[in-house]
Amino acid sequence: MRNDKPLISIITVTYNAEPTIERTLESVEAQTYPHIEHLIIDGCSTDHTMSHVQRYVERNAEPDRHSIRVVREPDNGLYDAMNKGISLASGDYLVFLNAGDCLHEPTTIEQIVSKTDWQGDRARSNPFGGSLGSSKNYAVLYGETNIVDEMGHFLRHRRLQAPEKLTSRSFLQGMLVCHQSFYVRTDIARTEPYNLRYRYSADYDWCIRIMRRAEHRRLRFLNTGLILTDYLNEGLTTKNHRKSLFERLRIMAHHYGWPQAIAYHLWFVARAIIKR
């Protein structure tokens, strides 16, 4: 069992992602950090997504390359597929990197791990594979995000910035940390699957619940101070912006109460008007 360095599970959910999947696969393939498990959860794509995935698997077949596991079966949408990824992940930490999203640079995972002061723990081995690690290990590792276009070209830094000190209350101001720049200890993620009642913003709800679970256990969060992800501008939430906003209002009210949820959303509207 490897305890000196954590295993990182990267979960990529795909469905007819032929135009964007190759760039995502290449960004994982280029990582200098050796202890990576890449889970690809495909919802039975009908285009050439799986051809790209198969070539990627073949290129990384050597024993010294990172582990790749591919699951291809019907699902009940994006968040159902993400829950499958959580259940299959054997890493110490997991992160979601969907088609079109990329790790910011080849040394991104290596840089993240170098900041963790990882402490393995043989006595608390994970029945799914991998170590759960010491309770002293950070519950969440997070950082900044760049927004890119479909060609991977830089557009801008993400408007919402990661706070220096993250808490579950931080998300009253919106989703300050991009989902793809939010690395969670796998043992914690297993206790909080995505709520499938939410179609567009279940990631917002999930991050809040993860942080509350960690706070209850008095676990720490680490701001890596790094740009971790190049995020594709046209994601599910972006394409369904209005529906996502209403869903986020409901989620915010559920976690923080209606008065604060309404007050903050009025502030969001005012801020948007001022910046025009």
Backbone as CSV, one residue per row, in Angstrom:
resi,resn,N_x,N_y,N_z,CA_x,CA_y,CA_z,C_x,C_y,C_z
1,MET,0.842,-1.196,0.000,0.000,0.000,0.000,0.878,1.246,0.000
2,ARG,0.548,2.253,-0.811,1.337,3.460,-0.938,0.806,4.511,0.034
3,ASN,1.637,4.929,1.002,1.190,5.896,1.983,1.978,7.196,1.960
4,ASP,3.092,7.237,1.226,3.917,8.429,1.238,3.324,9.561,0.414
5,LYS,2.542,9.215,-0.599,1.910,10.218,-1.452,0.453,9.823,-1.684
6,PRO,-0.456,10.793,-1.723,-1.867,10.448,-1.957,-2.139,10.083,-3.412
7,LEU,-3.098,9.197,-3.599,-3.607,8.881,-4.929,-4.732,9.861,-5.241
8,ILE,-4.679,10.476,-6.407,-5.681,11.451,-6.831,-6.585,10.822,-7.889
9,SER,-7.883,10.764,-7.616,-8.857,10.270,-8.595,-9.440,11.459,-9.355
10,ILE,-9.234,11.467,-10.665,-9.836,12.478,-11.538,-11.011,11.821,-12.237
11,ILE,-12.193,12.394,-12.086,-13.416,11.802,-12.643,-13.891,12.662,-13.803
12,THR,-13.998,12.055,-14.972,-14.463,12.751,-16.171,-15.749,12.104,-16.645
13,VAL,-16.828,12.879,-16.650,-18.130,12.402,-17.111,-18.329,12.879,-18.547
14,THR,-18.705,11.949,-19.431,-18.854,12.300,-20.846,-20.183,11.815,-21.418
15,TYR,-20.660,12.571,-22.401,-21.759,12.124,-23.259,-21.684,12.949,-24.541
16,ASN,-21.389,12.273,-25.635,-21.236,12.937,-26.935,-20.319,14.161,-26.815
17,ALA,-19.124,13.895,-26.315,-18.163,14.963,-26.035,-17.017,14.980,-27.040
18,GLU,-17.249,14.465,-28.230,-16.190,14.353,-29.236,-15.426,15.660,-29.484
19,PRO,-16.094,16.822,-29.559,-15.344,18.044,-29.895,-14.369,18.500,-28.807
20,THR,-14.576,18.094,-27.553,-13.791,18.668,-26.458,-13.025,17.655,-25.610
21,ILE,-13.321,16.374,-25.731,-12.754,15.391,-24.809,-11.243,15.226,-24.971
22,GLU,-10.719,15.352,-26.177,-9.300,15.091,-26.410,-8.416,16.028,-25.587
23,ARG,-8.794,17.295,-25.522,-7.982,18.254,-24.770,-7.955,17.912,-23.280
24,THR,-9.084,17.436,-22.769,-9.152,17.035,-21.361,-8.259,15.831,-21.102
25,LEU,-8.348,14.829,-21.962,-7.532,13.624,-21.808,-6.046,13.962,-21.874
26,GLU,-5.678,14.834,-22.799,-4.267,15.202,-22.941,-3.759,15.928,-21.705
27,SER,-4.613,16.729,-21.065,-4.161,17.470,-19.890,-3.900,16.539,-18.716
28,VAL,-4.679,15.450,-18.611,-4.424,14.458,-17.559,-3.188,13.638,-17.909
29,GLU,-3.079,13.248,-19.162,-1.946,12.449,-19.629,-0.619,13.172,-19.398
30,ALA,-0.628,14.488,-19.487,0.606,15.271,-19.381,1.064,15.489,-17.942
31,GLN,0.274,15.089,-16.965,0.631,15.363,-15.566,1.930,14.667,-15.159
32,THR,2.773,15.409,-14.466,4.057,14.863,-14.007,3.897,14.032,-12.739
33,TYR,2.804,14.199,-12.029,2.572,13.445,-10.792,2.165,12.022,-11.150
34,PRO,2.798,11.002,-10.583,2.563,9.622,-11.030,1.357,8.924,-10.426
35,HIS,0.865,9.383,-9.275,-0.184,8.641,-8.568,-1.564,9.213,-8.896
36,ILE,-2.018,8.911,-10.105,-3.307,9.410,-10.604,-4.150,8.238,-11.077
37,GLU,-5.414,8.264,-10.698,-6.415,7.340,-11.238,-7.406,8.183,-12.030
38,HIS,-7.600,7.843,-13.299,-8.540,8.599,-14.136,-9.754,7.725,-14.418
39,LEU,-10.912,8.139,-13.881,-12.173,7.443,-14.112,-12.943,8.185,-15.190
40,ILE,-13.305,7.482,-16.236,-14.090,8.073,-17.318,-15.457,7.395,-17.312
41,ILE,-16.492,8.172,-17.030,-17.851,7.658,-16.913,-18.638,8.158,-18.118
42,ASP,-18.893,7.284,-19.069,-19.566,7.673,-20.319,-21.004,7.155,-20.338
43,GLY,-21.916,8.041,-20.672,-23.329,7.682,-20.703,-23.785,7.139,-22.037
44,CYS,-22.985,6.251,-22.637,-23.296,5.623,-23.935,-23.349,6.653,-25.063
45,SER,-22.233,7.344,-25.241,-22.123,8.330,-26.322,-22.375,7.680,-27.669
46,THR,-23.004,8.442,-28.574,-23.296,7.940,-29.921,-22.387,8.557,-30.972
47,ASP,-21.471,9.423,-30.561,-20.519,10.008,-31.503,-19.176,9.290,-31.352
48,HIS,-18.073,9.958,-31.616,-16.761,9.314,-31.563,-16.010,9.579,-30.246
49,THR,-16.739,9.922,-29.202,-16.108,10.147,-27.900,-15.264,8.950,-27.481
50,MET,-15.818,7.749,-27.599,-15.133,6.560,-27.115,-13.921,6.194,-27.966
51,SER,-13.885,6.641,-29.203,-12.694,6.416,-30.030,-11.516,7.192,-29.460
52,HIS,-11.774,8.439,-29.043,-10.734,9.236,-28.394,-10.299,8.581,-27.086
53,VAL,-11.272,8.102,-26.323,-10.968,7.481,-25.034,-10.141,6.221,-25.229
54,GLN,-10.492,5.414,-26.228,-9.763,4.171,-26.473,-8.317,4.435,-26.863
55,ARG,-8.082,5.435,-27.690,-6.705,5.780,-28.066,-5.922,6.255,-26.846
56,TYR,-6.588,7.005,-25.990,-5.976,7.484,-24.748,-5.595,6.307,-23.843
57,VAL,-6.476,5.329,-23.718,-6.197,4.137,-22.914,-4.999,3.384,-23.482
58,GLU,-4.957,3.228,-24.786,-3.861,2.490,-25.427,-2.526,3.216,-25.250
59,ARG,-2.545,4.543,-25.306,-1.299,5.307,-25.139,-0.738,5.186,-23.728
60,ASN,-1.595,4.889,-22.782,-1.186,4.860,-21.379,-1.220,3.454,-20.795
61,ALA,-1.001,2.457,-21.641,-1.083,1.063,-21.208,0.141,0.590,-20.438
62,GLU,1.255,1.332,-20.535,2.475,0.911,-19.853,2.295,0.965,-18.339
63,PRO,2.963,0.072,-17.605,2.799,0.004,-16.144,3.170,1.289,-15.412
64,ASP,4.084,2.084,-15.975,4.518,3.289,-15.267,3.607,4.486,-15.529
65,ARG,2.549,4.299,-16.315,1.598,5.378,-16.579,0.488,5.360,-15.537
66,HIS,-0.332,6.400,-15.506,-1.393,6.445,-14.504,-2.518,5.470,-14.863
67,SER,-3.289,5.110,-13.852,-4.369,4.147,-14.019,-5.573,4.806,-14.697
68,ILE,-6.205,4.072,-15.614,-7.407,4.565,-16.294,-8.491,3.497,-16.193
69,ARG,-9.676,3.904,-15.773,-10.819,2.996,-15.708,-11.971,3.633,-16.477
70,VAL,-12.577,2.859,-17.366,-13.653,3.381,-18.209,-14.946,2.623,-17.910
71,VAL,-16.016,3.363,-17.656,-17.343,2.786,-17.450,-18.257,3.372,-18.512
72,ARG,-18.916,2.502,-19.263,-19.818,2.967,-20.313,-21.182,2.315,-20.110
73,GLU,-22.144,3.091,-19.650,-23.488,2.573,-19.381,-24.457,3.741,-19.277
74,PRO,-25.756,3.483,-19.473,-26.745,4.571,-19.363,-26.759,5.157,-17.950
75,ASP,-27.116,6.424,-17.857,-27.253,7.057,-16.550,-28.478,7.959,-16.564
76,ASN,-28.753,8.548,-15.422,-29.906,9.448,-15.287,-29.463,10.901,-15.244
77,GLY,-28.460,11.223,-16.040,-28.008,12.592,-16.118,-26.620,12.788,-15.527
78,LEU,-26.141,14.016,-15.645,-24.775,14.361,-15.251,-24.470,13.996,-13.800
79,TYR,-25.349,14.379,-12.888,-25.038,14.188,-11.472,-25.164,12.737,-11.043
80,ASP,-26.006,11.976,-11.719,-26.057,10.538,-11.464,-24.728,9.904,-11.872
81,ALA,-24.209,10.321,-13.023,-22.912,9.806,-13.475,-21.800,10.214,-12.510
82,MET,-21.871,11.411,-11.967,-20.873,11.851,-10.994,-20.933,10.991,-9.729
83,ASN,-22.136,10.635,-9.302,-22.263,9.753,-8.142,-21.627,8.393,-8.407
84,LYS,-21.746,7.915,-9.643,-21.067,6.663,-9.997,-19.557,6.824,-9.837
85,GLY,-19.050,7.971,-10.273,-17.625,8.227,-10.148,-17.169,8.215,-8.702
86,ILE,-17.946,8.831,-7.828,-17.603,8.839,-6.400,-17.561,7.424,-5.853
87,SER,-18.546,6.613,-6.222,-18.620,5.250,-5.688,-17.473,4.380,-6.183
88,LEU,-16.917,4.705,-7.351,-15.843,3.894,-7.934,-14.447,4.399,-7.580
89,ALA,-14.340,5.636,-7.147,-13.023,6.235,-6.906,-12.287,5.503,-5.783
90,SER,-11.032,5.178,-6.033,-10.201,4.529,-5.015,-9.088,5.442,-4.525
91,GLY,-9.090,6.691,-4.990,-8.057,7.637,-4.574,-8.296,8.180,-3.181
92,ASP,-7.308,8.914,-2.682,-7.418,9.573,-1.388,-8.178,10.893,-1.523
93,TYR,-8.014,11.550,-2.677,-8.787,12.736,-3.019,-9.414,12.512,-4.388
94,LEU,-10.538,13.193,-4.630,-11.143,13.137,-5.950,-11.490,14.546,-6.418
95,VAL,-11.533,14.688,-7.735,-11.926,15.948,-8.351,-12.627,15.626,-9.657
96,PHE,-13.559,16.485,-10.072,-14.276,16.296,-11.324,-13.690,17.202,-12.400
97,LEU,-13.342,16.605,-13.526,-12.784,17.339,-14.660,-13.524,16.862,-15.895
98,ASN,-14.536,17.610,-16.287,-15.391,17.145,-17.364,-14.870,17.546,-18.739
99,ALA,-15.464,16.993,-19.763,-14.989,17.195,-21.129,-14.916,18.684,-21.464
100,GLY,-13.759,19.114,-21.921,-13.517,20.515,-22.246,-12.754,21.246,-21.169
101,ASP,-12.772,20.700,-19.938,-12.013,21.301,-18.835,-10.629,20.665,-18.782
102,CYS,-9.635,21.441,-18.350,-8.261,20.943,-18.320,-7.577,21.352,-17.018
103,LEU,-6.636,20.524,-16.603,-5.726,20.926,-15.539,-4.855,22.045,-16.091
104,HIS,-4.585,23.046,-15.255,-4.001,24.290,-15.764,-2.633,24.088,-16.409
105,GLU,-1.799,23.241,-15.831,-0.486,22.975,-16.408,-0.048,21.564,-16.045
106,PRO,0.979,21.026,-16.708,1.389,19.633,-16.454,1.797,19.342,-15.010
107,THR,2.208,20.355,-14.280,2.642,20.148,-12.898,1.547,20.463,-11.873
108,THR,0.325,20.662,-12.324,-0.749,21.091,-11.413,-0.947,20.126,-10.249
109,ILE,-1.137,18.840,-10.517,-1.375,17.879,-9.433,-0.141,17.778,-8.533
110,GLU,1.034,17.771,-9.140,2.274,17.708,-8.362,2.379,18.906,-7.411
111,GLN,2.018,20.089,-7.897,2.077,21.290,-7.058,1.052,21.226,-5.927
112,ILE,-0.135,20.729,-6.218,-1.166,20.608,-5.179,-0.675,19.691,-4.067
113,VAL,-0.196,18.510,-4.453,0.232,17.518,-3.459,1.384,18.044,-2.620
114,SER,2.276,18.826,-3.224,3.436,19.343,-2.486,3.035,20.260,-1.343
115,LYS,1.809,20.787,-1.385,1.341,21.704,-0.351,0.540,21.019,0.752
116,THR,0.298,19.709,0.627,-0.652,19.064,1.528,-0.055,18.525,2.809
117,ASP,1.250,18.277,2.858,1.857,17.637,4.022,1.105,16.342,4.337
118,TRP,0.935,15.533,3.317,0.136,14.310,3.398,0.635,13.353,4.461
119,GLN,-0.303,12.795,5.225,0.018,11.793,6.232,-0.830,10.549,5.967
120,GLY,-0.182,9.495,5.454,-0.878,8.243,5.215,-1.139,7.522,6.527
121,ASP,-2.062,6.572,6.492,-2.431,5.848,7.709,-2.838,4.430,7.344
122,ARG,-1.945,3.491,7.547,-2.213,2.103,7.202,-3.375,1.515,8.014
123,ALA,-3.536,2.024,9.225,-4.552,1.446,10.105,-5.960,1.770,9.642
124,ARG,-6.109,2.794,8.789,-7.441,3.180,8.342,-7.548,2.965,6.838
125,SER,-7.169,1.783,6.385,-7.169,1.504,4.950,-8.584,1.520,4.398
126,ASN,-8.674,1.923,3.156,-9.944,2.073,2.467,-10.345,0.750,1.818
127,PRO,-11.528,0.188,2.120,-11.930,-1.080,1.499,-12.097,-0.983,-0.002
128,PHE,-12.221,0.253,-0.528,-12.359,0.442,-1.966,-10.996,0.543,-2.642
129,GLY,-9.905,0.530,-1.856,-8.554,0.701,-2.393,-8.027,2.070,-2.031
130,GLY,-6.743,2.144,-1.737,-6.162,3.414,-1.345,-6.321,3.675,0.135
131,SER,-5.619,4.658,0.634,-5.658,4.999,2.054,-6.629,6.128,2.306
132,LEU,-7.310,6.096,3.436,-8.147,7.221,3.817,-7.304,8.356,4.368
133,GLY,-6.087,8.014,4.846,-5.216,9.032,5.367,-5.545,9.415,6.793
134,SER,-4.669,10.170,7.394,-4.831,10.621,8.763,-5.929,11.674,8.851
135,SER,-6.552,11.771,10.030,-7.555,12.811,10.242,-6.930,14.206,10.191
136,LYS,-5.597,14.272,10.200,-4.904,15.557,10.097,-4.854,16.061,8.657
137,ASN,-5.166,15.204,7.695,-5.121,15.615,6.302,-6.278,16.560,5.981
138,TYR,-6.014,17.509,5.098,-7.043,18.471,4.705,-8.250,17.766,4.105
139,ALA,-9.447,18.285,4.411,-10.679,17.736,3.844,-10.878,18.206,2.408
140,VAL,-10.506,19.470,2.147,-10.703,20.077,0.823,-9.443,20.839,0.438
141,LEU,-9.013,20.652,-0.799,-7.927,21.422,-1.396,-8.554,22.261,-2.506
142,TYR,-8.275,23.558,-2.546,-8.963,24.388,-3.537,-8.042,25.466,-4.092
143,GLY,-8.476,26.064,-5.200,-7.677,27.100,-5.824,-8.483,27.880,-6.846
144,GLU,-7.778,28.572,-7.727,-8.398,29.478,-8.689,-8.664,28.792,-10.031
145,THR,-9.409,29.513,-10.885,-9.848,28.952,-12.166,-9.758,30.006,-13.263
146,ASN,-9.265,29.600,-14.423,-9.330,30.425,-15.617,-10.475,29.954,-16.509
147,ILE,-11.069,30.874,-17.242,-12.127,30.543,-18.194,-11.516,30.518,-19.592
148,VAL,-11.794,29.439,-20.351,-11.245,29.294,-21.697,-12.368,29.035,-22.694
149,ASP,-12.069,29.230,-23.989,-13.061,28.937,-25.027,-12.914,27.500,-25.504
150,GLU,-13.678,27.122,-26.527,-13.693,25.730,-26.991,-12.365,25.291,-27.591
151,MET,-11.498,26.249,-27.927,-10.173,25.920,-28.439,-9.129,25.892,-27.325
152,GLY,-9.572,26.160,-26.101,-8.646,26.177,-24.972,-7.930,27.497,-24.782
153,HIS,-8.370,28.533,-25.516,-7.730,29.845,-25.410,-8.248,30.601,-24.186
154,PHE,-7.340,31.248,-23.482,-7.694,32.011,-22.291,-8.654,33.145,-22.628
155,LEU,-9.745,33.239,-21.854,-10.691,34.341,-22.003,-10.564,35.342,-20.865
156,ARG,-10.538,34.822,-19.631,-10.473,35.702,-18.457,-10.266,34.852,-17.209
157,HIS,-9.884,35.498,-16.129,-9.891,34.832,-14.840,-11.341,34.739,-14.370
158,ARG,-11.667,33.693,-13.670,-13.025,33.541,-13.145,-13.362,34.731,-12.250
159,ARG,-14.554,35.304,-12.457,-14.929,36.518,-11.729,-14.967,36.275,-10.224
160,LEU,-15.570,35.162,-9.783,-15.613,34.845,-8.363,-14.272,34.253,-7.948
161,GLN,-13.643,34.836,-6.959,-12.313,34.427,-6.525,-12.401,33.557,-5.279
162,ALA,-11.515,32.594,-5.183,-11.471,31.726,-4.011,-11.039,32.530,-2.792
163,PRO,-11.764,32.420,-1.676,-11.382,33.181,-0.480,-10.117,32.624,0.145
164,GLU,-9.390,33.482,0.833,-8.182,33.033,1.517,-8.519,31.945,2.534
165,LYS,-9.606,32.153,3.272,-10.063,31.164,4.240,-11.473,30.737,3.867
166,LEU,-11.620,29.510,3.453,-12.903,28.984,2.986,-13.672,28.354,4.139
167,THR,-14.983,28.664,4.214,-15.881,27.995,5.144,-17.183,27.716,4.405
168,SER,-18.075,26.960,5.024,-19.365,26.675,4.389,-20.194,27.951,4.248
169,ARG,-19.916,28.956,5.046,-20.636,30.232,4.941,-20.157,31.055,3.745
170,SER,-18.979,30.740,3.234,-18.430,31.505,2.111,-19.357,31.481,0.904
171,PHE,-20.081,30.363,0.719,-20.890,30.214,-0.490,-22.200,30.986,-0.429
172,LEU,-22.441,31.730,0.663,-23.532,32.703,0.664,-23.284,33.761,-0.405
173,GLN,-22.020,34.001,-0.735,-21.659,34.997,-1.747,-21.615,34.405,-3.153
174,GLY,-22.111,33.181,-3.309,-22.051,32.484,-4.582,-21.028,31.366,-4.519
175,MET,-20.843,30.681,-5.627,-19.918,29.552,-5.661,-18.502,30.094,-5.880
176,LEU,-17.870,30.484,-4.780,-16.590,31.183,-4.860,-15.460,30.297,-5.373
177,VAL,-15.618,28.975,-5.250,-14.623,28.039,-5.781,-15.289,27.207,-6.870
178,CYS,-14.699,27.208,-8.033,-15.222,26.408,-9.139,-15.199,24.929,-8.753
179,HIS,-16.235,24.220,-9.163,-16.360,22.794,-8.871,-15.124,22.009,-9.294
180,GLN,-14.530,22.356,-10.421,-13.371,21.649,-10.947,-12.065,22.025,-10.236
181,SER,-12.124,22.990,-9.340,-10.949,23.379,-8.549,-11.174,23.081,-7.073
182,PHE,-12.002,22.078,-6.798,-12.443,21.716,-5.454,-12.143,20.230,-5.264
183,TYR,-10.995,19.933,-4.638,-10.547,18.554,-4.436,-10.999,18.089,-3.049
184,VAL,-11.682,16.949,-2.991,-12.308,16.488,-1.749,-11.735,15.135,-1.348
185,ARG,-11.499,14.959,-0.069,-11.114,13.636,0.411,-12.219,12.645,0.070
186,THR,-11.846,11.524,-0.503,-12.819,10.570,-1.008,-13.684,9.990,0.098
187,ASP,-13.125,9.773,1.276,-13.937,9.221,2.361,-15.053,10.178,2.752
188,ILE,-14.824,11.482,2.615,-15.868,12.464,2.915,-16.879,12.532,1.766
189,ALA,-16.375,12.512,0.533,-17.259,12.581,-0.631,-18.266,11.427,-0.647
190,ARG,-17.860,10.258,-0.184,-18.764,9.097,-0.174,-19.954,9.306,0.759
191,THR,-19.783,10.147,1.763,-20.885,10.380,2.703,-21.886,11.399,2.172
192,GLU,-21.548,12.106,1.080,-22.400,13.179,0.574,-22.546,13.087,-0.941
193,PRO,-23.327,12.127,-1.449,-23.538,12.061,-2.902,-24.335,13.271,-3.393
194,TYR,-24.272,13.517,-4.693,-25.034,14.614,-5.281,-26.529,14.359,-5.127
195,ASN,-27.254,15.421,-4.849,-28.711,15.349,-4.704,-29.335,15.436,-6.098
196,LEU,-29.933,14.340,-6.558,-30.439,14.279,-7.927,-31.737,15.056,-8.127
197,ARG,-32.260,15.653,-7.071,-33.421,16.536,-7.238,-33.024,17.810,-7.966
198,TYR,-31.736,18.161,-7.892,-31.251,19.363,-8.563,-30.682,18.982,-9.924
199,ARG,-31.098,19.678,-10.958,-30.682,19.333,-12.324,-29.504,20.165,-12.815
200,TYR,-29.357,21.393,-12.303,-28.371,22.311,-12.858,-27.313,22.774,-11.852
201,SER,-27.638,22.769,-10.573,-26.729,23.340,-9.573,-26.474,22.399,-8.409
202,ALA,-26.550,21.102,-8.650,-26.287,20.140,-7.583,-24.849,20.255,-7.081
203,ASP,-23.951,20.761,-7.924,-22.562,20.930,-7.478,-22.455,22.003,-6.392
204,TYR,-23.258,23.050,-6.490,-23.285,24.102,-5.463,-23.739,23.521,-4.119
205,ASP,-24.829,22.769,-4.157,-25.340,22.112,-2.954,-24.320,21.125,-2.396
206,TRP,-23.673,20.360,-3.277,-22.708,19.333,-2.864,-21.515,19.956,-2.140
207,CYS,-20.975,21.028,-2.686,-19.813,21.668,-2.067,-20.150,22.183,-0.666
208,ILE,-21.325,22.763,-0.502,-21.735,23.257,0.812,-21.839,22.099,1.803
209,ARG,-22.459,20.997,1.373,-22.620,19.846,2.269,-21.273,19.212,2.617
210,ILE,-20.368,19.173,1.643,-19.021,18.645,1.899,-18.325,19.487,2.969
211,MET,-18.395,20.800,2.817,-17.723,21.682,3.774,-18.353,21.569,5.155
212,ARG,-19.665,21.465,5.224,-20.319,21.332,6.531,-19.954,20.008,7.191
213,ARG,-19.896,18.953,6.411,-19.489,17.658,6.949,-18.067,17.748,7.512
214,ALA,-17.179,18.390,6.769,-15.790,18.523,7.212,-15.690,19.385,8.469
215,GLU,-16.444,20.472,8.510,-16.422,21.345,9.679,-16.928,20.620,10.917
216,HIS,-17.938,19.781,10.736,-18.461,18.998,11.856,-17.379,18.086,12.433
217,ARG,-16.499,17.615,11.547,-15.404,16.745,11.978,-14.143,17.543,12.324
218,ARG,-14.243,18.866,12.263,-13.141,19.770,12.588,-11.921,19.521,11.704
219,LEU,-12.191,19.313,10.424,-11.129,19.114,9.446,-10.830,20.436,8.741
220,ARG,-9.616,20.559,8.222,-9.147,21.806,7.645,-9.332,21.841,6.133
221,PHE,-9.353,23.079,5.588,-9.363,23.316,4.145,-8.048,24.000,3.770
222,LEU,-7.542,23.691,2.582,-6.279,24.286,2.145,-6.470,25.093,0.871
223,ASN,-6.158,26.391,0.954,-6.083,27.230,-0.236,-4.695,27.042,-0.830
224,THR,-4.621,26.390,-1.987,-3.324,26.101,-2.598,-2.647,27.359,-3.135
225,GLY,-3.433,28.422,-3.378,-2.872,29.639,-3.956,-2.511,29.492,-5.423
226,LEU,-3.020,28.432,-6.059,-2.672,28.115,-7.446,-3.886,28.253,-8.368
227,ILE,-3.628,28.541,-9.641,-4.655,28.359,-10.664,-4.669,26.868,-10.988
228,LEU,-5.782,26.190,-10.738,-5.838,24.738,-10.873,-6.482,24.274,-12.174
229,THR,-7.431,25.049,-12.692,-8.264,24.553,-13.787,-8.452,25.590,-14.875
230,ASP,-8.451,25.118,-16.122,-8.918,25.907,-17.264,-10.312,25.384,-17.591
231,TYR,-11.324,26.182,-17.268,-12.724,25.752,-17.304,-13.390,26.205,-18.597
232,LEU,-14.024,25.259,-19.294,-14.707,25.580,-20.550,-15.895,26.487,-20.280
233,ASN,-15.983,27.556,-21.016,-16.985,28.598,-20.775,-18.417,28.100,-20.873
234,GLU,-18.697,27.160,-21.760,-20.077,26.728,-21.996,-20.383,25.408,-21.294
235,GLY,-20.550,25.445,-19.989,-20.924,24.257,-19.235,-22.419,24.139,-19.109
236,LEU,-22.887,23.098,-18.399,-24.314,22.860,-18.218,-24.984,24.049,-17.544
237,THR,-24.352,24.595,-16.510,-24.941,25.715,-15.775,-25.016,26.952,-16.657
238,THR,-23.967,27.198,-17.444,-23.942,28.375,-18.315,-25.029,28.296,-19.375
239,LYS,-25.240,27.118,-19.934,-26.245,26.945,-20.990,-27.664,27.061,-20.455
240,ASN,-27.840,26.854,-19.166,-29.170,26.923,-18.543,-29.123,27.950,-17.411
241,HIS,-28.633,29.138,-17.755,-28.293,30.128,-16.730,-29.495,30.523,-15.878
242,ARG,-30.634,30.823,-16.500,-31.809,31.280,-15.747,-32.322,30.193,-14.803
243,LYS,-32.453,28.962,-15.324,-32.927,27.857,-14.494,-31.951,27.587,-13.355
244,SER,-30.661,27.703,-13.656,-29.647,27.471,-12.640,-29.740,28.501,-11.520
245,LEU,-30.006,29.764,-11.862,-30.114,30.809,-10.845,-31.259,30.529,-9.881
246,PHE,-32.412,30.132,-10.420,-33.552,29.819,-9.551,-33.254,28.610,-8.667
247,GLU,-32.560,27.634,-9.243,-32.222,26.456,-8.454,-31.221,26.815,-7.357
248,ARG,-30.274,27.668,-7.670,-29.304,28.088,-6.655,-29.979,28.882,-5.535
249,LEU,-30.993,29.662,-5.882,-31.736,30.381,-4.852,-32.378,29.392,-3.882
250,ARG,-32.986,28.338,-4.411,-33.596,27.317,-3.557,-32.554,26.634,-2.674
251,ILE,-31.403,26.342,-3.257,-30.336,25.676,-2.493,-29.819,26.596,-1.391
252,MET,-29.613,27.866,-1.731,-29.130,28.825,-0.745,-30.131,28.973,0.396
253,ALA,-31.431,29.026,0.055,-32.459,29.133,1.083,-32.480,27.894,1.973
254,HIS,-32.264,26.740,1.378,-32.250,25.492,2.152,-31.112,25.495,3.176
255,HIS,-29.959,25.988,2.782,-28.793,25.930,3.658,-28.665,27.135,4.594
256,TYR,-29.123,28.316,4.146,-28.874,29.525,4.908,-30.146,30.266,5.346
257,GLY,-31.309,29.829,4.843,-32.557,30.497,5.167,-32.980,31.470,4.076
258,TRP,-34.307,31.652,3.917,-34.826,32.513,2.850,-34.412,33.981,2.994
259,PRO,-34.452,34.568,4.196,-34.065,35.996,4.282,-32.680,36.278,3.722
260,GLN,-31.687,35.469,4.113,-30.336,35.697,3.610,-30.232,35.371,2.128
261,ALA,-30.935,34.338,1.700,-30.893,33.964,0.286,-31.431,35.087,-0.592
262,ILE,-32.569,35.678,-0.202,-33.168,36.759,-0.986,-32.285,38.007,-0.934
263,ALA,-31.761,38.327,0.249,-30.907,39.506,0.391,-29.674,39.410,-0.493
264,TYR,-29.037,38.256,-0.502,-27.827,38.098,-1.303,-28.145,38.097,-2.795
265,HIS,-29.286,37.537,-3.189,-29.618,37.545,-4.608,-29.947,38.959,-5.085
266,LEU,-30.555,39.769,-4.250,-30.774,41.174,-4.612,-29.434,41.885,-4.779
267,TRP,-28.483,41.537,-3.909,-27.138,42.113,-4.019,-26.461,41.659,-5.310
268,PHE,-26.648,40.381,-5.698,-26.071,39.869,-6.949,-26.599,40.666,-8.133
269,VAL,-27.927,40.927,-8.138,-28.541,41.676,-9.240,-27.987,43.093,-9.288
270,ALA,-27.911,43.747,-8.120,-27.385,45.113,-8.062,-25.942,45.173,-8.535
271,ARG,-25.160,44.195,-8.132,-23.746,44.157,-8.547,-23.625,44.011,-10.050
272,ALA,-24.482,43.158,-10.645,-24.438,42.951,-12.086,-24.809,44.232,-12.844
273,ILE,-25.796,44.975,-12.314,-26.212,46.215,-12.964,-25.108,47.256,-12.898
274,ILE,-24.476,47.380,-11.735,-23.404,48.359,-11.537,-22.230,48.100,-12.482
275,LYS,-21.935,46.829,-12.747,-20.765,46.479,-13.560,-21.021,46.583,-15.058
276,ARG,-22.267,46.817,-15.445,-22.549,46.964,-16.887,-21.957,48.244,-17.447
